[in-house]
């Protein structure tokens, strides 16, 4: 992504950019929601996506070796939400742009605990 002619990278493997990612996913009665914030020394991106469970597929996945590691796996392509891009300034974060996103591919699952 380029902002004011300068490329902004959010790649965690490039440690010199100070990239940090916070990820939270939770389930409500009728939705699954994701909240992801990624920051670098220069920029921040904040993503909030939700999927309605009524639009999702409940997948019963069994691995090729016959094991079943989880019983809770949701999948859909109907996610919706927002993506916000911020630029760091001396006073804090300045919102540069906000985009509404639709038809986002989403997957959520939890491994069974022994």
Backbone as a ProteinNet text record, in pm:
[ID]
protein_1_A
[PRIMARY]
XXXXXXXXXXXXXXXXXXXXXXXXXXXXXXXXXXXXXXXXXXXXXXXXXXXXXXXXXXXXXXXXXXXXXXXXXXXXXXXXXXXXXXXXXXXXXXXXXXXXXXXXXXXXXXXXXX
[TERTIARY]
84.4	0	89.5	50.7	128.1	47.4	109.5	48.7	145	98.6	180.2	311	304.1	420.8	514.5	481.8	566.7	494.3	563.7	503.8	497.2	380	360.6	346.1	429.1	427.8	382.3	301.5	256	300.1	424.1	475	547.2	495.4	553.7	696	736	872.2	975.9	932.2	1023.7	1023.8	1099	1095.2	1133.7	1212	1256.8	1142.9	1026.8	912.1	831.5	864.8	792	651.9	630	496.9	448.9	328.5	263.7	119.5	69.8	-66.8	-142.8	-262.2	-353.4	-474.8	-514.4	-622.4	-719.4	-847.4	-951.1	-1067.7	-1114.3	-1229.9	-1322.8	-1450	-1545.6	-1678.9	-1755.2	-1882.1	-1996.6	-2101.5	-2224.6	-2330.7	-2453	-2559.8	-2584.4	-2571	-2604.4	-2491.8	-2374.2	-2263.5	-2129.1	-2030.6	-1890.6	-1822.7	-1741.2	-1681.1	-1529.6	-1461.7	-1316.1	-1277.6	-1175.6	-1119.6	-967.4	-907.8	-763	-707	-600.9	-530.5	-383.5	-329	-187.3	-123.1	-14.3	54.2	200	254	397.4	438.1	563.9	608.2	540.1	486.8	431.4	281.3	222.7	82.8	10.8	-122.8	-206.5	-323	-358.3	-477.3	-564.9	-693.1	-788.8	-901.2	-922.5	-1021.3	-1124.8	-1251.6	-1363.4	-1456.4	-1467.8	-1549.4	-1645	-1765.1	-1864.3	-1927.2	-1968.8	-2044.6	-2166.9	-2279.9	-2401.8	-2395.8	-2419.7	-2415.8	-2516.8	-2628.7	-2731.1	-2677.6	-2576	-2516.9	-2393.5	-2353.5	-2228.7	-2254.3	-2149.5	-2153.3	-2081.6	-2144.2	-2082.1	-2014.3	-1881.4	-1805.4	-1768	-1792	-1752	-1626.1	-1510.1	-1385.2	-1313.2	-1277.7	-1196.6	-1069	-953.2	-824.1	-806.2	-720.7	-697.6	-652.7	-587.2	-543.6	-653.9	-774	-888.2	-911.2	-820.6	-839.6	-934.1	-997.9	-1087.7	-1043.4	-975.6	-915	-1010.6	-1119.8	-1215.8	-1356.2	-1451.2	-1591.7	-1663.3	-1589.9	-1650.1	-1573	-1621.1	-1554.8	-1660.7	-1658.4	-1752.3	-1679.9	-1751.6	-1691.8	-1797.1	-1753.9	-1846.9	-1771.8	-1840.9	-1787.3	-1875.2	-1949.4	-2045.3	-2011.4	-1885.5	-1845.7	-1864	-1881.4	-1898.5	-1836.5	-1796.4	-1739	-1661.7	-1559.4	-1484.4	-1334.3	-1261.1	-1115.6	-1076.8	-999.2	-956.9	-804.8	-753.8	-610.3	-575.1	-476.1	-431.1	-283.7	-242.8	-103.7	-62.2	58.4	104.4	154.4	106.6	151.3	201.5	260.4	314.7	205.7	82.3	-28.5	-103.9	-70.9	-142.1	-172.6	-280.7	-317.2	-415.5	-388.8	-477.9	-545.3	-678.6	-753.1	-736.5	-683.2	-665	-781.9	-832.2	-940	-1013.3	-1140.2	-1222.1	-1298.3	-1292.7	-1356.2	-1455.2	-1574.2	-1671.5	-1644.4	-1636.9	-1604.9	-1724.5	-1749.5	-1854.6	-1798.7	-1868.9	-1832.2	-1690.5	-1659.6	-1529.2	-1527.2	-1423.7	-1407.5	-1365.2	-1438.1	-1412.6	-1413.1	-1331.2	-1331	-1299.9	-1367.8	-1349.6	-1359	-1265.9	-1270.2	-1187.5	-1217.7	-1142.6	-1107.3	-981.4	-941.2	-1008.1	-1043.5	-1096.4	-983.3	-1017.4	-917.7	-923.7	-806.5	-806.5	-853.7
-116.2	0	123.2	226.1	348.6	463.4	539.4	657.8	773.4	876.5	994.4	954.4	858.8	817.2	723.5	690	600.1	468.1	360.3	228.4	194.1	148.4	107.9	-43.5	-109.3	-255.2	-301.1	-404.8	-464.5	-609.1	-635.6	-772.3	-802	-896.1	-926.5	-978.7	-1032	-1084.9	-974.2	-852.8	-739.5	-663.9	-718.9	-670.1	-522.7	-471.5	-332.3	-231.6	-277.9	-187.3	-174.3	-258.1	-253.8	-310.8	-401.1	-455.8	-541.7	-509.8	-584.9	-610.5	-730.8	-766.7	-811	-754.1	-796.9	-858.1	-975.5	-1049.4	-1097.5	-1070.1	-1120.4	-1170.2	-1288.1	-1344.8	-1400	-1370	-1420.9	-1451.5	-1531.2	-1582.1	-1527.8	-1481.4	-1442.9	-1546.3	-1525.1	-1620	-1629.7	-1516.1	-1517.1	-1473.3	-1439.4	-1395.1	-1445	-1441.6	-1457.4	-1328.7	-1271.9	-1141.3	-1147.9	-1074.3	-1064.3	-918.7	-896.2	-762.2	-777.4	-718.5	-728.2	-587.1	-561.2	-433.1	-463.6	-403.8	-420.3	-282.1	-265.3	-136.4	-152.4	-46.6	-32.7	99.6	137.6	266.1	383	359.7	468.5	461.2	342.9	328.1	224.3	227.4	129.3	94.7	-33	-76.9	-150.1	-118.5	-178.4	-241.5	-370.6	-445.7	-503.7	-476.1	-532	-601.2	-732.4	-811.9	-899.2	-917.6	-1006.5	-1093	-1212.3	-1302.1	-1349.2	-1348.5	-1402.8	-1555.1	-1620.2	-1766.8	-1827.6	-1759.8	-1810.8	-1820.5	-1742.4	-1744.1	-1833.5	-1892.7	-1969.5	-2119.4	-2188.5	-2334.4	-2392.6	-2488	-2559.5	-2681.4	-2683.3	-2788.4	-2898.8	-3021.7	-3138.7	-3194	-3144	-3177.9	-3293.7	-3390.4	-3502.5	-3502.1	-3506.4	-3503.7	-3631.2	-3627.3	-3746.6	-3869.3	-3848.6	-3964.3	-4018.6	-3961.4	-4010.7	-3941.4	-3854.1	-3785.1	-3665.6	-3631.9	-3517	-3428	-3318.4	-3233.7	-3130.4	-3103.4	-3007.8	-3040.9	-3000.4	-3021.6	-2889.8	-2781.2	-2649.3	-2573.2	-2574.4	-2504	-2438.4	-2305.6	-2226.6	-2168.6	-2151.1	-2097.2	-2018.4	-1907.7	-1831.4	-1735.2	-1678.5	-1574.7	-1451	-1435.9	-1325.5	-1230	-1225.4	-1135.3	-989.7	-904.1	-761.3	-683.6	-560.9	-479.3	-362.4	-320.1	-201.7	-223.9	-147.8	-144.6	2.4	34.1	172.6	179.8	281.6	304	434.9	429	545.2	571.7	697	737.2	795.4	758.8	808.3	950.9	1035.3	1173.7	1199.4	1314.1	1345.2	1347.1	1378.9	1386.9	1254.7	1154.9	1027.7	977	902.1	841.5	930.2	951.5	1029.8	933.8	932.1	846.4	897.2	810.4	846	802.6	681.5	629.5	519	505.1	396.4	336	205.5	134.4	33.8	28.6	-73.3	-196.2	-311.5	-434.9	-530.1	-596.4	-697.1	-821.6	-931.9	-1060.1	-1102.5	-1084.7	-1120.1	-1269.2	-1338.2	-1480.1	-1494.7	-1575.7	-1591.2	-1738.4	-1770	-1904.9	-1894.3	-1973	-1972.8	-2114.9	-2151.5	-2284.5	-2291.3	-2390.6	-2414.6	-2561.6	-2587.7	-2726.5	-2778.6	-2905.4	-2967.5	-2975.5	-2949.8	-2958	-3097.9	-3158	-3295.5	-3302.3
0	0	0	-71.2	-74.9	-17.5	71.1	130.4	109.3	42.9	12.6	-55.4	-149.6	-225.3	-150.9	-27.1	50.5	74.5	50.1	68.1	217.2	261.5	401	402.9	479.8	486.4	624.1	625.1	750.1	758.7	723.4	719.8	850.6	929.4	1059.8	1050.1	934.7	922.3	903.7	874.1	860.9	994.1	1090.2	1227.5	1240.4	1149.3	1157.2	1135.3	1087	1070.4	1199.7	1299.5	1426.9	1416.9	1324.6	1299.9	1417.5	1463.9	1571.2	1530.5	1561	1524.4	1649	1668	1773.5	1704.4	1750.5	1685.5	1791.4	1767.8	1857.4	1772.1	1802.4	1733.6	1840.1	1825	1923.1	1856.4	1927.5	1875.7	1959.8	1892.3	1960.5	1923.2	1965.7	1932.8	1782.7	1711	1568.8	1475	1529.6	1444.5	1497.5	1408.1	1445.9	1402.7	1493.6	1468.5	1484.6	1398.6	1401	1420.4	1501	1519.4	1511.9	1409	1387.7	1377.6	1454.7	1448.1	1424.3	1319.9	1291.1	1287.3	1362.3	1368.3	1328.6	1271.9	1247.9	1310.8	1293.6	1346.9	1276.6	1155.1	1074.9	1050.7	1057.6	1016.8	1101.9	1091.1	1160.3	1068.8	1066.4	994.5	1096	1092.8	1184.7	1103.6	1124.4	1047.2	1142.3	1114.7	1191.9	1093.2	1105.3	1013.2	1094.3	1042.3	1104.4	996	1036.3	948.1	1025.2	959.1	1019.1	1011.4	1123.5	1125.7	1029.6	1007.2	915.5	772.5	739.9	605.7	596.7	707.9	711.7	697	662.4	651.4	772.9	837.1	948.2	886.8	889.3	821.6	919.7	880.2	957.5	889.4	927.8	858.8	926	844.5	890.4	807.5	873.7	805.5	722.8	621.1	537.5	616.3	730.4	809.7	900.4	892.1	967.7	1101.3	1140.9	1268.4	1250.8	1358.2	1359.4	1475.4	1442.6	1545.5	1602.6	1533.4	1586.3	1537.3	1617.3	1583.4	1559	1557	1544.4	1437.4	1315.7	1206.4	1118.4	1114.9	1036.3	915.9	803.5	682.3	605	542.8	459	369.1	274.8	187.3	192.3	300.7	313	426.3	465.6	573.5	533.1	632.1	607	722.6	696	802.4	746.7	821.4	780.6	793.1	711.4	714.8	727.8	831.6	854.1	848.6	780.1	769.3	839.1	927.2	1002.8	974.4	986.8	974.6	1109.3	1153.2	1282.3	1269.9	1361.2	1368.2	1509.5	1531.5	1663.6	1771.8	1733.7	1829.5	1844.9	1765.6	1770.9	1631.3	1617.9	1489.9	1414.4	1285.9	1199	1101.2	1100.7	1008.9	866.2	778.5	637.8	552	579.8	495.9	569.2	536.5	588.9	472.1	462.2	351.6	409.3	351.9	388.9	303.1	364.5	293.3	295.8	183.8	173.6	105.9	120.9	58.9	98.1	226.3	279.9	311.8	269.1	301.4	446.5	521.6	665.9	703.7	801.2	857.2	1005.3	1084	1227.3	1278	1362.2	1420.2	1546.8	1627.4	1750.3	1754.9	1792	1814	1940.4	1938.7	2058.8	2160.2	2283.1	2389.1	2449.7	2469.6	2524.4	2667.8
[MASK]
++++++++++++++++++++++++++++++++++++++++++++++++++++++++++++++++++++++++++++++++++++++++++++++++++++++++++++++++++

